[in-house]
Amino acid sequence: MKRLLIPYGIWALVIVLALLFLLVGSDLDFDYVIPQRLMRLAAIGLAGICIALSAVTFQTLAGNRLLTPAIMGYEAVYLLLQAVLVLTLGSQSLILLDRQENVLLSLLFMLGYSWIVHRWLFREGQTNLYQLLLAGLVLTMVLGTFTQFIQLKTSPGEFSILQGFSYATFNRVQPGQLLFGTALITLVGIMTHRRLAVLDVLSLGRDQAISLGVDYRHTVRLQLALIAVLVAVATSLVGPTAFMGVFVANITYALARTFRHRVTLPLGCAIAIAIFIVAQFLVEQLFNYRTTVSILINLVCGTYFLALMVKTKGTS
């Protein structure tokens, strides 16, 4: 019974935070302020769900509490694409390519990158997850170097545009993007829900999962594909979130006190949404947009990540 109180309590907190976010300082303006906040709140919900599901699932596959899907280079691909667009289209890129087209293009590029990497590393029946993680880390560094090289070729105005893409924000989201993202997340959620028991078995380790009859190669490839969709949706909608996944996943395990995904996945979603709401509320109400959601999240989550590394001495 006590285990159920924590998830329900966190979701109740999310509802309270959402109401505060909508109403505080709005003057009950239902013509503009509240609809705009509802749009941002929907983006917060989608991003929070994507980050929580992808982080918890990825750590289950990797068997390491310090890793997140960011190590696979999805965010690096997103930033490289934005740099190439700005370099080729110039400062008019935001006009020539509207936000919805940019999101769709980013989503396709990240999914294409994921398909190529998986196809390359999982060829001929291979399923070396650690090789995949190493390749993702190297590709992240290489893609980041290309992005920095392109930034050196841009003008100050174009560089400021690129800087805007490197921060997570909920202010750029459009209704069409939310509908498309919701459809993809719903599909991923249904597929994940059907495989909760398999994820529980995978948390025991590769050898135990295989001995219990799990088709390890097929399951890992499927889950990595679903993770790629989640990360692509979150990044294309709101931008890079860096250490958010590590923070959300480890706080989830600490509160849930179980590795059953029927508990950890919904709880992780609630925690991620709550963090995003608080960060956006502080940006709007306390800092008056003088800082960004990314800076607040990276400050808190990055500090937690360092503390976690010191505590575990670099081991899972």
C-alpha positions in Angstrom: 0.0 0.0 0.0 2.8 2.4 0.9 4.4 1.8 -2.6 1.2 3.0 -4.2 1.0 6.2 -2.2 4.3 7.6 -3.7 3.2 7.3 -7.4 -0.2 8.7 -6.6 1.3 11.4 -4.5 3.7 12.5 -7.2 0.9 12.6 -9.8 -1.3 14.6 -7.4 1.7 17.0 -7.1 1.9 17.2 -10.9 -1.8 18.3 -11.1 -1.3 21.0 -8.4 1.8 22.3 -10.2 0.0 22.3 -13.5 -2.8 24.4 -12.0 -0.4 26.8 -10.4 1.5 27.1 -13.7 -1.7 27.9 -15.6 -3.3 30.3 -13.2 -0.6 32.2 -11.3 -0.1 35.6 -12.9 -2.6 34.9 -15.7 -5.3 37.3 -14.6 -7.7 34.5 -15.8 -7.0 35.6 -19.4 -8.7 32.8 -21.3 -8.2 34.6 -24.7 -4.4 34.5 -24.8 -2.4 33.8 -21.7 -4.0 30.6 -20.5 -4.3 29.0 -24.1 -0.5 29.8 -24.6 0.3 28.2 -21.2 -1.9 25.2 -22.1 0.2 24.8 -25.2 3.4 24.9 -23.2 2.0 22.5 -20.6 1.1 20.0 -23.3 4.7 20.2 -24.6 6.0 19.7 -21.1 3.8 16.6 -20.8 5.0 15.1 -24.0 8.7 15.9 -23.4 8.5 14.6 -19.8 7.0 11.3 -21.0 9.5 10.9 -23.7 12.5 11.5 -21.5 11.3 9.3 -18.6 10.3 6.3 -20.8 13.5 6.5 -22.9 15.9 7.0 -19.9 14.4 4.2 -17.7 14.2 1.8 -20.7 17.7 2.6 -21.9 19.2 2.0 -18.4 17.4 -1.3 -18.3 19.0 -2.4 -21.5 22.5 -1.0 -20.6 22.4 -2.2 -17.0 24.0 1.1 -16.0 22.4 3.9 -13.9 24.7 6.6 -15.3 23.8 6.2 -19.0 21.1 7.9 -21.0 20.1 7.8 -24.7 22.1 11.1 -25.1 25.2 8.9 -25.3 23.8 7.6 -28.7 24.3 11.0 -30.4 20.7 11.9 -31.2 21.1 15.4 -29.8 24.4 15.8 -31.6 22.6 14.9 -34.9 19.9 17.5 -34.1 22.4 20.3 -33.4 24.4 19.4 -36.5 21.3 19.5 -38.7 20.4 23.0 -37.3 24.0 24.2 -38.0 23.9 22.9 -41.6 20.5 24.6 -42.2 21.7 27.9 -40.8 24.9 27.7 -42.8 23.1 26.9 -46.1 20.0 29.1 -45.7 21.6 31.8 -43.6 19.7 34.0 -41.1 16.6 33.5 -43.2 16.4 29.8 -42.2 13.7 30.4 -39.7 11.5 32.1 -42.4 12.3 29.7 -45.3 11.8 26.7 -43.1 9.0 27.1 -40.6 9.0 25.5 -37.2 6.8 22.6 -38.1 8.9 21.7 -41.2 12.0 21.9 -39.0 10.6 19.6 -36.4 9.6 17.0 -39.1 13.0 17.2 -40.8 14.8 16.9 -37.4 12.6 13.9 -36.5 13.4 12.1 -39.8 17.1 12.8 -39.6 17.4 11.4 -36.0 15.4 8.3 -36.9 17.4 7.8 -40.1 20.6 8.2 -38.0 19.3 5.6 -35.5 18.4 3.2 -38.3 21.9 3.5 -39.9 23.7 2.9 -36.6 21.5 -0.1 -35.7 21.8 -1.5 -39.1 25.6 -1.2 -39.1 26.2 -2.6 -35.6 23.5 -5.3 -35.5 24.3 -6.8 -38.9 24.7 -10.6 -39.3 22.9 -11.4 -36.1 25.3 -9.4 -33.8 23.9 -7.9 -30.6 26.8 -6.2 -28.9 25.1 -3.5 -26.8 28.4 -2.2 -25.4 29.8 -1.8 -28.9 26.7 0.2 -29.7 27.3 2.5 -26.7 30.9 3.0 -27.6 30.0 3.8 -31.2 27.4 6.2 -30.0 29.9 8.0 -27.7 32.4 8.4 -30.5 29.8 9.5 -33.0 28.6 12.1 -30.5 32.1 13.6 -30.3 32.6 13.5 -34.1 29.3 15.1 -34.8 29.9 17.7 -32.1 33.2 18.6 -33.7 31.5 19.1 -37.1 28.9 21.3 -35.5 31.6 23.5 -33.8 33.4 23.8 -37.2 30.2 25.0 -38.9 29.6 27.5 -36.1 33.0 29.0 -36.8 31.8 29.7 -40.4 28.6 31.5 -39.3 28.0 35.2 -38.8 27.2 36.6 -35.3 23.5 36.7 -36.2 23.5 33.1 -37.5 25.5 32.0 -34.4 22.8 33.4 -32.1 20.2 31.4 -34.0 22.2 28.2 -33.4 22.6 29.1 -29.7 18.8 29.2 -29.5 18.5 25.7 -30.8 21.0 24.4 -28.2 18.7 25.2 -25.3 15.5 23.4 -24.4 12.4 25.6 -24.6 8.7 25.1 -24.7 7.8 28.4 -26.4 8.4 27.2 -30.0 5.8 24.3 -30.0 2.9 24.5 -32.4 -0.5 22.6 -32.3 0.4 20.4 -35.3 3.6 19.3 -33.7 1.8 18.4 -30.5 -0.7 16.3 -32.4 2.0 14.5 -34.4 4.1 13.9 -31.3 1.2 12.7 -29.3 0.3 10.1 -32.0 3.9 8.8 -32.0 4.2 8.7 -28.2 0.8 6.9 -28.0 2.0 4.2 -30.4 5.3 3.8 -28.5 3.4 3.7 -25.2 1.1 0.9 -26.4 4.0 -1.2 -27.6 5.9 -0.6 -24.4 3.0 -1.5 -22.2 2.7 -4.8 -23.9 6.3 -5.6 -23.1 6.5 -4.5 -19.5 7.1 -8.1 -18.3 9.9 -8.5 -20.8 11.5 -5.3 -19.6 11.3 -6.7 -16.0 13.2 -9.8 -17.1 15.8 -7.7 -19.0 16.6 -5.8 -15.8 18.0 -9.1 -14.4 20.7 -9.0 -17.0 21.4 -10.4 -20.5 22.3 -14.0 -19.5 19.3 -14.4 -17.1 16.9 -12.9 -19.8 18.1 -15.4 -22.4 17.9 -18.3 -20.0 14.3 -17.3 -19.2 13.4 -17.5 -22.9 13.6 -13.8 -24.0 14.6 -13.3 -27.6 17.3 -10.9 -26.6 18.5 -9.7 -30.0 15.0 -8.9 -31.2 13.9 -7.3 -28.0 17.0 -5.0 -27.7 16.6 -3.9 -31.3 12.9 -3.2 -30.8 13.4 -1.2 -27.6 16.3 0.8 -29.1 14.1 1.7 -32.0 11.3 2.8 -29.6 13.9 4.8 -27.6 15.1 6.5 -30.8 11.5 7.6 -31.6 11.0 9.0 -28.0 14.3 10.9 -28.0 13.7 12.2 -31.6 10.2 13.5 -30.6 11.4 15.2 -27.4 14.5 16.8 -29.0 12.8 18.0 -32.1 10.0 19.5 -30.0 11.8 21.2 -27.2 15.6 20.8 -27.9 18.4 19.0 -26.1 18.0 18.2 -22.4 21.4 16.7 -21.5 21.4 15.3 -17.9 17.7 15.2 -17.4 17.4 11.5 -18.1 19.9 10.5 -15.5 18.3 12.6 -12.8 14.7 11.4 -13.6 15.7 7.7 -13.8 17.6 7.6 -10.5 15.1 9.6 -8.5 12.5 7.2 -9.9 14.4 4.2 -8.6 14.9 5.8 -5.2 11.2 6.6 -4.8 9.8 3.4 -6.3 12.1 1.0 -4.5 11.4 -1.6 -7.2 12.6 -2.3 -10.7 9.1 -3.3 -12.0 8.5 -1.2 -15.0 4.8 -1.1 -14.3 5.7 1.2 -11.4 8.9 2.9 -12.5 7.7 4.1 -16.0 4.6 6.0 -14.8 6.4 7.4 -11.8 9.3 8.5 -14.0 6.9 10.3 -16.3 5.3 12.2 -13.3 8.8 13.2 -12.0 10.0 14.5 -15.3 6.8 16.5 -15.9 7.0 18.0 -12.4 10.6 19.0 -12.9 9.8 20.7 -16.3 6.8 22.5 -14.8 8.8 23.9 -11.9 11.6 24.9 -14.3 9.3 26.7 -16.7 7.4 28.3 -13.8 10.7 29.7 -12.4 11.8 30.9 -15.9 8.5 32.8 -16.4 7.6 34.0 -12.9 11.0 34.4 -11.1 13.6 35.1 -13.7 11.2 36.8 -16.2 12.8 34.9 -19.2 16.3 36.1 -18.2 17.4 32.5 -18.2 16.3 29.2 -19.9 14.8 25.9 -18.8 18.0 24.2 -20.0 20.3 26.2 -17.7 18.2 25.5 -14.7 17.8 21.8 -15.5 21.5 21.3 -16.4 22.5 23.1 -13.2 20.4 20.8 -11.0 20.7 17.6 -12.9 24.4 18.0 -13.8 25.2 18.5 -10.1 23.2 15.4 -9.2 25.0 13.5 -12.0 28.4 14.4 -10.6 27.4 13.5 -7.1 26.1 10.2 -8.4 29.4 9.5 -10.1 31.3 10.2 -6.9 29.0 8.1 -4.9 29.2 5.1 -7.2 32.8 5.7 -8.1 31.9 5.4 -11.8 30.2 2.0 -11.5 26.5 1.2 -12.0 
